[in-house]
Amino acid sequence: MLSLPHMVLPADIQVILDDVRSLLGDLYLVGGSLREVLQNSEISNDINLLVSTPLSECRRRLSDKGYAIAIPGHKHNSLVVPLKGQEKPLSLDIASFRHRPSKPPSLEEDLLHRDFTINAMAWPWPRGPLVDPFHGLDDLNRLRVHLVDGVNTLQADPLRALRFFRFAIRLAANPDPEDCQLCEEVLPEGISPERLRGELDRILSLPLRDEVPREWVLRLFRSNLGRHILPELGVLDRVRWTCEKEESVFDHTLRVTLALTPPSGREEASLLDLRWAALLHEIGRAMEDPSFRGDLSLASSLLEDTLRLGGVILERLKFSKRRQKRILSMIQYADSNFQPTDRAIRRMIGLALPVEGMLRLLRARNHAAPNSTPEEKRKLDEEYEKALRRCLSLRSSPRLMQPRDLLLSGGEILDMVRLPAGVWMGNLQKELISWVLEDPARNNRDSLERKVREWMTREENF
């Protein structure tokens, strides 16, 4: 049954949308926000809206009415307006109509420019009716991912091929077979490394608990698309894990990645960076393939090759220096004979190394080992859980806190705030540190992100 936005959205959000419509004119709920409402799911942090009023005029009217200063969105034709006084951080993502040069701006033209039919619907606020020219609601009910305009949709933005896989994984969906084949063959040429990394990050942040999403992850990295983004992983598919087993290093790597357990909010490494470490932890074995190795010389150890190739990949995808260090550190120390004594743990914490992440990677490797018995795995789990609890206990010991101790990096704050680096960053980090020192349990990614979004609603900060 269709969930009507004006019946599902919280009352305070409805009041805001009524007010915005009175200021800006015709207003349409679109994209992920509409999709979530139609599925009767909790709405995310961004409420996606479409307007016909020029964005410069939107910004002036909203500012005059007392809304937080609108800042440019990730897309050139959008504004982000943080909302004040909400139970959870929310913002309005307001976009203007997209259209072909030969066509005037219109709602229908904009929907034609969207990626998938499930995202190409609009709800005129407040009472509709649903505008659905490409039968997106039927696809949503069937959990079917379908391109709006086939190959033309992909030519407009090849990154949509990667997004296709993300939605297939996220929805445990049944994508359109022809569209799937088109996406598998897309060459990600002309896409910036930052956009590629961002989309891969979103994929690796998904739960991946069930068999269907896991199969789509395998299919992605085995496709031409995946092999062009991470050719080194494709090489691992040609290298056998051991002489006795037919399993490839690629298969083993993905089994380790999927065996990772989510970290607690107080740990240094996120599940996302843990998964990157798992994906790359055997990447040095690509050097065993003569066609890949070419004229490259082998390092003195597999670990050196792994760290070298892993660093090349992370740099190629424009990871921040802090994330590179965190991911490569987990790989390096997970390969050592680390004994989790208090002294060793304190030393690693003092060096700002993600010791808990390294332990979780070690446990996942042991779980993925082909010859481990259930009893052996159970005993290892007990040992690692004990070591993880000790890490968290030692990490909470009082000491002078630095910006690098926050579990939200400067680069991640920049991505959220979308302002040029400046004095504001140091001031914000000092505020975050002071806030965390009041209650150390606040030093987790979700709480810090909420605090940053709250900071963004304070107009004086802009």
C-alpha positions as CSV (number, residue, x, y, z in Angstrom):
1,M,0.0,0.0,0.0
2,L,1.3,3.5,-0.9
3,S,2.5,5.5,2.1
4,L,1.5,9.1,1.6
5,P,4.2,11.6,2.6
6,H,1.8,14.0,4.2
7,M,0.6,11.2,6.4
8,V,4.0,9.6,7.2
9,L,6.4,12.4,7.7
10,P,6.8,13.7,11.3
11,A,4.6,16.7,12.1
12,D,7.5,19.1,12.7
13,I,9.0,18.2,9.2
14,Q,5.6,18.8,7.6
15,V,5.5,22.3,9.2
16,I,8.9,23.1,7.8
17,L,8.0,21.9,4.3
18,D,4.8,24.0,4.4
19,D,6.8,27.0,5.4
20,V,9.5,26.4,2.7
21,R,6.7,26.0,0.1
22,S,5.2,29.3,1.1
23,L,8.6,30.9,0.6
24,L,9.8,29.2,-2.5
25,G,6.7,28.2,-4.4
26,D,6.0,24.8,-5.9
27,L,8.0,22.2,-3.9
28,Y,8.6,18.5,-4.7
29,L,9.8,15.7,-2.5
30,V,12.2,13.6,-4.6
31,G,15.1,11.1,-4.6
32,G,16.0,9.1,-1.5
33,S,13.7,11.0,0.8
34,L,10.6,10.1,-1.3
35,R,11.8,6.5,-1.7
36,E,12.2,6.2,2.1
37,V,8.7,7.6,2.7
38,L,7.1,5.3,0.2
39,Q,8.8,2.4,1.9
40,N,7.6,3.7,5.3
41,S,11.2,3.9,6.4
42,E,12.9,6.4,8.7
43,I,13.9,9.4,6.7
44,S,17.7,10.0,6.4
45,N,19.6,13.2,7.4
46,D,18.9,15.0,4.1
47,I,15.4,15.8,2.8
48,N,15.7,16.0,-1.0
49,L,13.6,18.8,-2.5
50,L,13.1,20.1,-6.0
51,V,12.1,23.7,-6.8
52,S,11.6,25.8,-10.0
53,T,12.7,29.1,-8.2
54,P,16.3,30.1,-9.0
55,L,18.6,28.9,-6.2
56,S,20.0,32.4,-5.7
57,E,16.5,33.6,-4.9
58,C,15.9,30.6,-2.7
59,R,18.9,31.4,-0.7
60,R,17.8,35.0,-0.2
61,R,14.3,34.2,0.8
62,L,15.3,31.5,3.3
63,S,18.0,33.7,4.8
64,D,15.5,36.6,5.2
65,K,13.1,34.2,7.0
66,G,15.8,33.2,9.5
67,Y,16.9,29.8,8.2
68,A,20.5,28.8,8.6
69,I,22.6,30.2,5.8
70,A,22.3,27.8,2.8
71,I,25.7,26.4,1.6
72,P,26.4,24.9,-1.8
73,G,25.7,21.2,-2.1
74,H,27.8,18.6,-3.7
75,K,26.0,19.2,-7.0
76,H,26.4,22.5,-8.8
77,N,22.6,23.0,-8.9
78,S,21.8,22.5,-5.2
79,L,21.8,24.1,-1.7
80,V,22.0,22.6,1.7
81,V,20.1,24.2,4.5
82,P,20.8,22.8,8.0
83,L,17.7,22.6,10.2
84,K,17.7,23.8,13.8
85,G,16.0,22.2,16.8
86,Q,15.5,18.7,15.5
87,E,15.8,15.5,17.5
88,K,18.4,14.2,15.0
89,P,20.5,16.3,12.6
90,L,18.5,17.2,9.5
91,S,19.1,19.4,6.5
92,L,17.2,20.4,3.4
93,D,18.9,19.5,0.1
94,I,17.2,21.9,-2.4
95,A,17.9,21.5,-6.1
96,S,16.7,23.2,-9.2
97,F,15.4,21.5,-12.3
98,R,17.9,19.8,-14.6
99,H,17.1,19.8,-18.3
100,R,18.5,19.3,-21.8
101,P,19.8,22.4,-23.6
102,S,17.1,22.2,-26.1
103,K,14.3,21.8,-23.5
104,P,12.9,24.2,-21.0
105,P,13.2,23.3,-17.3
106,S,10.4,21.2,-16.0
107,L,9.7,18.4,-13.5
108,E,9.5,15.8,-16.2
109,E,12.8,16.9,-17.7
110,D,14.5,16.6,-14.3
111,L,13.2,13.1,-13.6
112,L,14.5,12.0,-17.0
113,H,18.0,13.1,-15.9
114,R,17.9,10.9,-12.7
115,D,19.7,7.5,-12.4
116,F,17.1,4.8,-11.5
117,T,13.4,4.6,-11.8
118,I,13.1,4.2,-8.1
119,N,14.7,7.7,-7.7
120,A,12.8,9.3,-10.6
121,M,9.5,10.0,-8.8
122,A,8.3,13.2,-7.3
123,W,5.6,14.1,-4.8
124,P,4.2,17.7,-5.1
125,W,4.1,18.9,-1.6
126,P,1.8,18.6,0.3
127,R,-0.9,16.4,-1.3
128,G,0.5,14.9,-4.5
129,P,-0.4,13.0,-6.5
130,L,2.7,10.9,-7.2
131,V,4.5,11.8,-10.4
132,D,5.9,8.5,-11.7
133,P,6.6,8.6,-15.5
134,F,9.0,5.6,-15.4
135,H,7.0,3.2,-13.1
136,G,9.4,3.6,-10.3
137,L,6.9,2.7,-7.6
138,D,6.3,-0.7,-9.3
139,D,10.1,-1.3,-9.4
140,L,10.4,-0.2,-5.8
141,N,7.7,-2.7,-4.7
142,R,9.5,-5.4,-6.6
143,L,13.0,-4.3,-5.3
144,R,14.1,-3.9,-8.9
145,V,16.9,-1.5,-9.9
146,H,16.3,-0.2,-13.3
147,L,18.1,2.6,-15.3
148,V,15.8,5.5,-16.3
149,D,17.1,5.6,-19.9
150,G,19.5,2.7,-20.4
151,V,22.8,3.5,-21.9
152,N,22.0,7.2,-22.1
153,T,21.7,7.3,-18.3
154,L,25.2,5.8,-18.0
155,Q,26.7,8.0,-20.6
156,A,25.5,11.1,-18.7
157,D,27.5,9.9,-15.6
158,P,29.4,6.6,-15.7
159,L,29.5,6.6,-11.9
160,R,25.9,5.5,-12.0
161,A,27.1,2.0,-13.0
162,L,28.8,1.8,-9.5
163,R,25.7,3.2,-7.9
164,F,23.6,0.5,-9.6
165,F,25.6,-2.1,-7.7
166,R,25.2,-0.1,-4.5
167,F,21.4,-0.1,-4.8
168,A,21.4,-3.8,-5.7
169,I,23.5,-4.6,-2.6
170,R,21.5,-2.2,-0.3
171,L,18.1,-3.4,-1.3
172,A,19.1,-7.1,-1.8
173,A,17.4,-6.4,-5.1
174,N,16.7,-8.1,-8.4
175,P,18.2,-5.6,-10.9
176,D,17.1,-5.5,-14.5
177,P,19.3,-8.1,-16.3
178,E,20.0,-5.9,-19.4
179,D,20.8,-2.9,-17.2
180,C,23.1,-5.0,-15.0
181,Q,25.0,-6.2,-18.1
182,L,25.4,-2.6,-19.3
183,C,26.7,-1.5,-15.9
184,E,29.2,-4.4,-15.7
185,E,30.8,-3.3,-18.9
186,V,31.1,0.4,-18.1
187,L,34.6,1.8,-18.1
188,P,34.9,4.4,-15.3
189,E,36.8,6.8,-17.5
190,G,36.6,10.5,-16.7
191,I,35.4,10.0,-13.1
192,S,37.4,11.7,-10.5
193,P,39.2,9.5,-7.9
194,E,37.3,11.2,-5.1
195,R,33.9,10.3,-6.6
196,L,35.0,6.7,-7.2
197,R,36.3,6.4,-3.6
198,G,33.2,8.0,-2.2
199,E,30.9,5.5,-4.0
200,L,33.1,2.5,-3.0
201,D,33.0,3.8,0.6
202,R,29.2,3.8,0.5
203,I,29.2,0.2,-0.8
204,L,31.6,-1.0,1.9
205,S,29.6,0.8,4.6
206,L,26.5,-1.4,3.9
207,P,25.6,-4.2,6.3
208,L,26.4,-7.1,3.9
209,R,24.9,-9.6,6.4
210,D,22.8,-11.7,4.0
211,E,23.8,-13.9,1.1
212,V,22.2,-11.8,-1.7
213,P,24.2,-8.6,-1.0
214,R,27.4,-10.6,-0.6
215,E,26.8,-12.2,-4.1
216,W,26.5,-8.7,-5.5
217,V,29.8,-7.6,-3.9
218,L,31.5,-10.6,-5.6
219,R,29.8,-9.8,-8.9
220,L,30.9,-6.2,-8.8
221,F,34.6,-6.9,-8.2
222,R,34.5,-9.6,-10.8
223,S,33.0,-7.4,-13.5
224,N,34.9,-5.3,-16.0
225,L,33.8,-2.2,-14.0
226,G,35.3,-3.5,-10.8
227,R,38.5,-4.8,-12.5
228,H,39.1,-1.3,-14.0
229,I,38.6,0.4,-10.7
230,L,40.7,-2.1,-8.7
231,P,42.7,-4.1,-11.3
232,E,44.9,-5.5,-8.5
233,L,41.9,-7.4,-7.0
234,G,41.2,-8.9,-10.4
235,V,44.8,-10.3,-10.5
236,L,44.2,-12.0,-7.2
237,D,41.4,-14.0,-8.9
238,R,44.2,-15.7,-11.0
239,V,46.4,-16.6,-8.0
240,R,45.5,-19.7,-5.9
241,W,45.3,-19.3,-2.2
242,T,47.4,-22.5,-1.6
243,C,48.6,-25.3,-3.7
244,E,46.2,-27.6,-2.0
245,K,43.1,-25.5,-2.5
246,E,41.4,-24.3,-5.7
247,E,40.2,-21.2,-3.9
248,S,41.8,-18.0,-5.3
249,V,43.3,-15.3,-3.2
250,F,40.5,-13.1,-4.4
251,D,37.9,-15.5,-2.9
252,H,39.8,-15.7,0.4
253,T,40.2,-11.9,0.6
254,L,36.4,-11.4,0.2
255,R,35.7,-14.1,2.8
256,V,37.9,-12.2,5.3
257,T,36.2,-8.9,4.4
258,L,32.8,-10.4,5.0
259,A,33.8,-12.1,8.2
260,L,34.7,-8.8,9.9
261,T,32.6,-7.9,13.0
262,P,31.4,-4.3,13.5
263,P,33.5,-2.2,15.9
264,S,32.0,-0.4,18.8
265,G,31.6,3.4,18.6
266,R,34.6,3.9,20.9
267,E,37.1,2.2,18.7
268,E,39.7,4.0,16.5
269,A,38.8,2.3,13.2
270,S,35.4,2.3,11.5
271,L,33.9,-0.8,9.9
272,L,34.5,0.9,6.5
273,D,38.3,1.3,7.0
274,L,38.4,-2.3,8.4
275,R,36.9,-3.6,5.2
276,W,39.4,-1.6,3.1
277,A,42.2,-3.2,5.2
278,A,40.7,-6.6,4.6
279,L,40.4,-6.0,0.9
280,L,44.0,-5.0,0.6
281,H,45.6,-7.3,3.2
282,E,46.8,-9.9,0.6
283,I,47.2,-7.5,-2.3
284,G,50.9,-8.1,-2.5
285,R,50.2,-11.6,-3.8
286,A,49.3,-9.9,-7.1
287,M,53.1,-9.8,-7.6
288,E,53.0,-13.6,-8.0
289,D,51.3,-13.1,-11.4
290,P,54.1,-12.5,-14.0
291,S,51.8,-10.6,-16.4
292,F,50.9,-8.1,-13.6
293,R,54.4,-7.9,-12.2
294,G,56.1,-7.0,-15.5
295,D,59.3,-5.2,-14.8
296,L,58.5,-4.5,-11.2
297,S,60.9,-6.0,-8.7
298,L,59.7,-8.2,-5.8
299,A,60.2,-6.7,-2.4
300,S,62.0,-8.7,0.3
301,S,58.7,-9.9,1.8
302,L,55.1,-10.3,1.0
303,L,54.2,-7.7,3.6
304,E,56.4,-5.1,1.9
305,D,54.7,-5.8,-1.5
306,T,51.3,-5.6,0.2
307,L,52.0,-2.2,1.9
308,R,53.6,-0.9,-1.3
309,L,50.7,-1.9,-3.6
310,G,48.1,-1.0,-0.9
311,G,49.6,2.5,-0.6
312,V,49.5,2.9,-4.4
313,I,45.8,2.0,-4.5
314,L,44.8,4.3,-1.6
315,E,46.8,7.2,-3.1
316,R,45.2,6.5,-6.5
317,L,41.7,6.8,-5.0
318,K,42.7,10.0,-3.1
319,F,42.3,8.7,0.5
320,S,43.3,11.2,3.1
321,K,46.7,10.7,4.6
322,R,45.1,9.8,8.0
323,R,42.9,7.1,6.4
324,Q,45.9,5.7,4.5
325,K,47.9,5.5,7.7
326,R,45.0,3.8,9.6
327,I,44.3,1.2,6.9
328,L,48.0,0.3,6.2
329,S,48.7,0.2,10.0
330,M,46.0,-2.4,10.5
331,I,47.5,-4.5,7.6
332,Q,51.0,-4.2,8.9
333,Y,50.4,-5.1,12.5
334,A,47.8,-7.8,11.7
335,D,50.7,-9.5,9.8
336,S,53.0,-9.4,12.8
337,N,53.1,-11.8,15.8
338,F,51.4,-9.2,18.0
339,Q,50.9,-10.2,21.7
340,P,48.1,-8.0,23.3
341,T,49.9,-7.3,26.6
342,D,49.0,-4.0,28.4
343,R,52.4,-2.6,27.5
344,A,52.0,-3.4,23.8
345,I,48.5,-2.1,23.7
346,R,49.5,1.2,25.5
347,R,52.4,1.6,23.0
348,M,50.1,1.2,20.0
349,I,47.5,3.5,21.5
350,G,50.2,6.1,22.2
351,L,51.3,5.9,18.5
352,A,47.6,6.5,17.5
353,L,47.5,3.0,15.9
354,P,44.1,1.3,15.4
355,V,44.9,-1.7,17.7
356,E,41.2,-2.8,17.9
357,G,40.9,-2.8,14.2
358,M,44.0,-4.9,13.9
359,L,42.6,-7.4,16.3
360,R,39.3,-7.6,14.4
361,L,41.2,-8.1,11.2
362,L,43.2,-10.9,12.8
363,R,40.0,-12.6,14.0
364,A,38.4,-12.3,10.6
365,R,41.5,-13.9,9.0
366,N,41.3,-16.8,11.4
367,H,37.5,-17.2,10.8
368,A,38.2,-17.4,7.0
369,A,41.0,-19.9,7.4
370,P,39.9,-23.1,5.6
371,N,41.0,-25.6,8.2
372,S,39.8,-24.0,11.4
373,T,37.3,-26.1,13.4
374,P,34.3,-24.5,15.1
375,E,35.9,-25.1,18.5
376,E,39.1,-23.4,17.5
377,K,37.1,-20.4,16.2
378,R,35.2,-20.2,19.4
379,K,38.3,-20.1,21.5
380,L,39.9,-17.5,19.3
381,D,36.8,-15.4,19.6
382,E,37.0,-15.5,23.3
383,E,40.7,-14.4,23.3
384,Y,40.0,-11.6,20.9
385,E,37.0,-10.3,22.8
386,K,39.1,-10.3,26.0
387,A,41.8,-8.3,24.2
388,L,39.3,-5.9,22.7
389,R,37.8,-5.1,26.1
390,R,41.3,-4.5,27.5
391,C,42.0,-2.1,24.6
392,L,38.9,-0.1,25.3
393,S,39.7,0.0,29.0
394,L,43.2,1.3,28.4
395,R,42.1,3.7,25.8
396,S,39.7,5.4,28.3
397,S,42.6,6.1,30.7
398,P,42.8,9.8,31.4
399,R,45.3,11.7,29.2
400,L,45.6,15.0,27.3
401,M,43.2,14.8,24.3
402,Q,44.3,16.0,20.8
403,P,42.3,16.5,17.6
404,R,43.7,13.3,16.3
405,D,42.1,11.5,19.2
406,L,38.6,12.4,17.9
407,L,37.0,9.6,16.0
408,L,36.1,12.0,13.2
409,S,39.0,13.2,11.2
410,G,39.6,16.7,9.9
411,G,39.0,15.5,6.4
412,E,35.7,13.9,7.4
413,I,34.7,17.2,9.0
414,L,35.6,19.0,5.8
415,D,33.4,16.6,3.8
416,M,30.4,17.4,6.1
417,V,30.8,21.2,6.5
418,R,31.8,21.8,2.8
419,L,33.8,25.0,3.6
420,P,37.4,25.8,2.7
421,A,39.9,24.8,5.4
422,G,40.5,27.7,7.8
423,V,40.5,28.8,11.4
424,W,37.0,27.5,11.9
425,M,38.4,23.9,11.8
426,G,40.6,24.4,14.8
427,N,37.8,26.2,16.7
428,L,35.4,23.4,15.9
429,Q,37.9,20.7,17.0
430,K,38.5,22.5,20.3
431,E,34.7,22.6,20.9
432,L,34.4,18.9,20.1
433,I,37.3,18.0,22.4
434,S,35.8,20.0,25.3
435,W,32.4,18.4,24.6
436,V,33.9,14.9,24.6
437,L,35.9,15.5,27.8
438,E,32.6,16.1,29.6
439,D,31.6,12.5,28.7
440,P,34.3,10.3,26.9
441,A,31.5,8.0,25.6
442,R,30.6,10.8,23.2
443,N,33.8,10.1,21.3
444,N,32.2,8.0,18.6
445,R,31.5,8.8,15.0
446,D,27.7,9.1,15.2
447,S,27.7,11.5,18.2
448,L,30.5,13.6,16.7
449,E,28.7,13.8,13.4
450,R,25.5,15.0,15.2
451,K,27.5,17.6,17.1
452,V,29.1,18.9,13.9
453,R,25.6,19.2,12.3
454,E,24.4,21.1,15.3
455,W,27.4,23.4,15.0
456,M,26.5,24.0,11.3
457,T,23.1,25.3,12.3
458,R,24.6,28.1,14.3
459,E,24.7,30.9,11.8
460,E,27.6,32.8,13.4
461,N,29.9,29.9,12.4
462,F,29.5,30.8,8.7
